Amino acid sequence: MTTAISIEDVRREVKIMKALSGHKHMIKFHDAFEDANNVYIVMELCEGGELLDRILSRGGRYTEEDAKSLIMQILSVVAFCHLQGVVHRDLKPENFLFTTRDEDAPMKIIDFGLSDFIRPDQRLNDIVGSAYYVAPEVLHRSYSVEADMWSIGVITYILLCGSRPFWARTESGIFRSVLRADPNFDDSPWPAVSPEAKDFVKRLLNKDHRKRMTAAQALTHPWLRDENRPVPLDILIYKLVKSYVRATSFKRAALKALSKAVPEDELFYLKAQFNLLEPKDGFISLNNFKVALMRHVTDAMKESRVLDIFNMMEPLSYKKIGFEEFCAAAISTYQLEVLENWEDIARTAFDYFEEEGNRVISVQELALEMNLGPTAHSIVNDWIRSSDGKLSFLGYTKFLHGVTIRTSNTRPR
């Protein structure tokens, strides 16, 4: 610890561990001391060794049932960290310890040396983590908590098949593979792995971070779903509802139509989140969002300024929303686009939109709706039907997805 930066890093690590106490899969922090030469962090003793050692001693492959029990523990503690506004940034099998040597001993997450506090709308830009587990957007220097979800995808892949999804002899080779290669799901044992497990891994190892599941969503994925297990509160619904209440009426109409087409399977997560907000007579307002979040408040949440999001949700203080509108507010187009039947969902949604929300719109107004400058008018021109001046099906899906300005990084598949 010879530089100001390394001293700051250790201070932050201690601060995060102190602030995050209280989750059963979180390593217990007792105290920190220092003398002239060292800093000592006193933590609970875990005698069961690293998850990595257990993977190696099994020669890799876990049965799906055994893998599930480990992944659920990882997701549960990561969902807790993310809600508190902490991104771990170094999730790997070496950083999970078993409390005892028993086969079914619980795991604890350790090593917050690379972790950081992060606001709901913040992007980080420093490249940290371990090469095999690092998410593509970290290498692009613009990322948030979704980077941890990619790492969990890598861990799940390794548990199920015993090998790494991205591999090369050099670090730069691994980075290239992470950015460009697709994981192999063809070789043994993948043909024998359940479709749900494969879908689970694919939905975490999506190179577009917006399409990845959050930790709370992953716990409601069909591979892990358990009707009797409580689902953690997801900070993502706060981000999405914030955008929804600040959106134009045209955008809200488009999202309402989309929410009516959402498959039953995806509603499980939304129902769980809505119930966590404890609706009164079937409705929620800003106060419900506040009470739900305050129930989980720790020092970490104050440090990461998670509560600032309420300033952005101000329009909700004069409004009540029921479950139907909550679905419109809390669904992510990007995540739905990953589903195999996305085309059908979009078609059905467009039919609803035609009935209730589609209206005459000028090229200028559409460009304004999408935050595009005059140079983009020629692009959006194709999205409006010449017959009646309303959005076409293509226009509707593009409008929902939004235009990504940074398309230079996406490589043709």
N, C-alpha and C positions, 0 to 999 in steps of 0.2 A: 504494500500500500504506500507507494512512494509518490503518487501523483494525487492532485486534488480530485481528479475524476474517480480514481479507485476508492478513495475515502468516501466520496459521495455515494458510490455504488453500494458499499457495505452498509452505510447509514440507511440507504433506501431499502436494502434487503431486510434489515432488522425492523424497520418501520412497517414494511409490508407484512412480515410474519407476525408482528405484534397485533397489527390491525385486523388480520384475517382469522383470528382465533375463533373457534366455535363450530367448525364443521368436522364431522366424525372421520372424514378421510384426509384431514389437513394435519400435517405434523404439528404437535404441540410445542409451542415456544415457551420456555420458562424464563430465561433472562439473558442479558448480554453484558459482558464485562470487558474491560481492556486494561492492559498494563503497558509498559513502555514499548514493548515490541509487538504484541498481538492483540487481536480482538477475539473473544471467546463467545460463541453462541451456544447456549445450553438448551437442548431439545429433548423430547422424550426418546427413549431407547426403543428402536425397532430391531428385533433380533432375527427377523426372518429373511434378511438379504434382499437384493434387488429383484425386480421383475425380470430384468435382463438375464440374471443367472438362472432363474426358473425356466425361461424360454430356452436357454442354451442346454440346460440339463434335460429338457424334454426333446431336444433335437428339433426345436421349432414347434411344429403344429400342435395347436390346442383343438379339442373338440369345440364345436360351436357353443355348447352349453357352458363350458369352462371359460371360453373367450368372453361370452356375454357377461358373466358375473364380474370379470375384471373391467370390461369396458363400461359397465354401468357405474362402478365405483369411480372410475376416472371421470366420466361425464358428470356425475353428481357433484364432485368437488370443483370441476372446471366451470360448471354452470354457476356455482356459488361465487367463484372468483370473478367471473365476467359480470355478474349482477353487481358486484362490489366495485366494478371499474378497475379490475386488475387483470392484466394480460401476462401469462406466465413466460411465454417466449422460448421455453426450452423443454417442452414435453417430450420425453423419450423413456424407454423402459428402465434406464438407469435411475430415473428420478421418481420411481415409485418403489417404496419399501414395504415389505410385509411385517406386520407387528410381531409375529412369532413364526416358528418353523412349520407350524401346522399347514396342511394342504389347503385348508379353507380360511386361513388367517386373512383378516382385512388388510387393505393396502393404505398407505399414507403418501400424499404428494409431498415432495421435498424440493429443496434448492431453488430459492427465489432470487438467486444472484443476478439473473438477467431480466427479472420481472419489472413491470412498471405500472404506474397508475395511468389510466386513460379515460378521457371524457367520452360520452356516448357518440359525439360527432367528430372525434379527433382521429387523425392518421399519424402513425409513427413512421420514421424513415431510416432508423439505423439498422444495419444488417447484423442480427445476432441470432444465436441458436446453433444447432448441430446440423451439419450438411444434409444427412439423410432425411431429416425431419422438417426441413425448412420449406415454408410455403412459397409459391411463385411470386406472390405480391410483395413478400419481404425482400426478394431479390430485386424487385422493381422499386423498392424504397417507398412504398405507400401502403400501410396495412393497419389493421385493427385486430380485435379479438378473434376474427375468423381464421387468423393464422394458426391459432392453437387448435382449431377444429381440423385443419389439414394434418397437423402432427398426430392427432388422434386417429385420423384415417390411415396414416402410415403404420401406427402401432397395431391397429386392427388387422390390417393387411398381413403384417408380420405374424401376428398370433394365429391367423387362419391358415397361412400357407408356409410359414417358416423361412420365407426369403423377403428381401427388401423390394419395394415397388420401383425404386429409382436407385440405380447402382452404376458406379464407374470407378476407375482406378485412382482418379485424382479428384480433388475437391471441385475444381472447375468443371470436370466431367460430370460430377454429380449434379452441380447446379444446372448444367446444360440439359441433363436428363429431366430434372424437375420442371424446367421451363418448357421442354419440347416433347418429351416422350409420354406415352400413355402406359399405365400399369398393365401388366399381362394378366388377363383373367382366363386364358385358354389352357395353359398347361396344368398338369396335375398339381394339387388336388382340386383346383377350381371347378372342374365339371361336377364334382361330387358335393360342392358347397351349395347351400340353399340359395334360391334366387333372392330371398329377403336379405341375407347376409351380404351377397354381392352388391345388391342395390345400396345397402347401407354404406359400404366402403366407397362405392362410386360417388355417392352423394356427399361424401366428405373430401374425396380427392378430385373435386372439380376445380379446374384452374381458375375459373371465375369465382372469386370469393363471395359474390352476392348470391350465388346459386347454392352455396354450401349450407347444410343444416347448422343451426346453433346447437349448443349442448342440450338445452331444454327440449328442442325439437327432436334431436337424435334419441332422447329417452322415450319419445312417443312414436318412433319409427316402428313399423310392423315387426321388425326383427327383435326389438327389445320390449315392445309394448306390453304393459301389464295394467289392466283396468284398476287394480287395487293399490298400485304404487303412486304416491303423490307426485305430481309433476312440479318442478321448480318454476318460480316466476322468471319470465324471460325479458331481459332488457330490450330485446328486439321489438316487442310489441309497443314499447314506449317510443322507440325511434319511428316506427311505421305510423302509429297514431298521430304523432307530432306532425309528420309530413301531410297526413290526410286532413287534419283539421286546418292546416294552412294552405291546402290546395284550392284550386278554383272549382266552381260548381261543375264545370265540364269534366274535369279530371275525376271528381268524386262520383259523377254519374258513370264514368267508364269503369271505375273500381267496383261500384255497386253491382253493375252488370256482371263483372268478372266473379264477384263473390257468390252470385247465384249459381254459377256453373262449377263451383269447387266440389270435387268428389268427396263423398262421405268420409273416406279414409283420411283425408286431410283435415276434416273438421274436428277430429279427436283432440288434436293439439289446441285448436282455437277455443273449443268448449272448455278445456282444462284451464287455459289462460283467463278466459272470461270469468270462470267461477272463482279463480284466485283473487279477482278484483271485487269479489263479494257484491254482486249486483243487488240493488234494492228494488223490489217489484219488477225485476227484469231489466233495470236500467243502471248505467254507470255514468258518473261525471268525473271531473278532474279530481274531486276529493277521493274517489275510490282508488284512482291511480296513486295518489299521495299516500293514503293509508297502507296500501299493499306494499309499497316500496319502503316506507318508514318501518314496517314490521321487520325488515331485513337489514336495517341500517347498522353499519359498524364504522369505526374510525376510517377504514379504507374508503368507504363510500363518500365520506366527507372530503377526504384528501383528493379523490379523483373527480370531485364536483359532479357526481352523477345527478344530484338533485337539481342542478341547473336546468335540466331538461324541462322542468315544470314551467319555467318562464316561456319556453317555446310552445307549451301546450295550453297557454292562456285561453285561447278561444273556447276550450272545453269547459271553462268555469261557468259559461252561460248556457251550457248545452247538456242534454242527457242523450246517451246513445244506448240502443238495445242491442241484442246479440247480432241481429242481421247487419246493422250498420257497423258494429265492431268487426265483423268478418271483413267487410269492405275496407275498413281502416287498417286491419292487422294482417292482411295477406300480402305476400311478396310475389309480384309477377315473375321475378327472376327465378325464385324457387319453384314456381309452378311450371316454368318453361322446361325444367329438367324432366318432368313426368313424361312417360311414354305416350300418354293420351293427351298431351298438351294441345295438339291440333284440334281435337274434339272439344276440349274445354273452351278453347278460344272461339270456336265456331258457335257453340251454345251461348257463350257470353255475348258474342256479337249480335245474336238474335235478340237477346234481352235488351242490349244497347239500342238496337234499331227500334224496338218498341217504345222505349222510355227515355233514352238519353241522347240519341243521335240528333244533331240539328245542323242547320246550314252554318258553315264556318269558313272564313276567308283564309287565304294562304298566310297573310300577315298575322292574323289572330292565332292561327295554329303554331306558327313559328314562335310567337310570343309565349304561348302556353308551354312550349318546350324549351324556353330559354335559348332560342337560336337566333342568330343575327340575320340580316338581310341576305347574306351570301348563301344561306341554306334554303331560301325560298324555292329554288328549283327542285330541291330534294323533296320537300313536303308537298309540293304541287301534285305529285303522283299519288298522294294519299287521299286526295279529295275527289269524289266522283264527279265527273263533268255533267252527268245527267241531272243531279239535284243539289250539288254543292255540299254534300255531307261526307263524313268520313267513310272510306271503303273498308273492307275487311282488313286489307293490308295496313291501311292508315290506322285502324283501331289497334292492331297488335303493336305497331311501331310506336304509337302514342303511349300505350301502356308500358312498353319496354324503355322508352326514352332513348335519346341518341347518345351513344358513347363517343365523346370527342376523341378519346385516345385509342384509335383503332390501329395505330401503326404497330402495336406490339402483338396483335393477334395474327397468328400465322394460319394460312389456309390449311384445312384438315384434309 
